[in-house]
Amino acid sequence: MHIRTSFPYETTHEDVLVPLSDGTRLYARIWRPLTEERVPALLEYLPYRLTDWTAARD
């Protein structure tokens, strides 16, 4: 497996809670490039992600 370590833009990330109508709150980490240019988006959904030992490298 190849882990990429350089990217075309610097990035920032923000941890947010997304409220649902039943009162449940979902945790999300939003990564954004530091640019005004339009860039593609990627959504990754992994339940229990913070405990699978890969989150530290993200």
Backbone hydrogen bonds, N-H to C=O, Kabsch-Sander energy under -0.5 kcal/mol:
donor,donor_aa,acceptor,acceptor_aa,energy
3,I,1,M,-0.5
4,R,2,H,-0.6
12,T,32,R,-2.5
14,E,30,I,-2.1
16,V,14,E,-0.5
16,V,28,A,-3.0
18,V,26,L,-3.5
20,L,24,T,-2.9
23,G,20,L,-1.8
26,L,18,V,-2.7
28,A,16,V,-2.7
30,I,14,E,-3.1
30,I,28,A,-0.5
31,W,29,R,-0.6
32,R,12,T,-2.9
34,L,10,E,-3.1
35,T,33,P,-1.7
44,E,42,L,-0.5
46,L,44,E,-0.6
49,R,46,L,-1.3
51,T,48,Y,-1.5
52,D,49,R,-1.6
57,R,54,T,-1.2
58,D,54,T,-0.6
58,D,55,A,-0.8
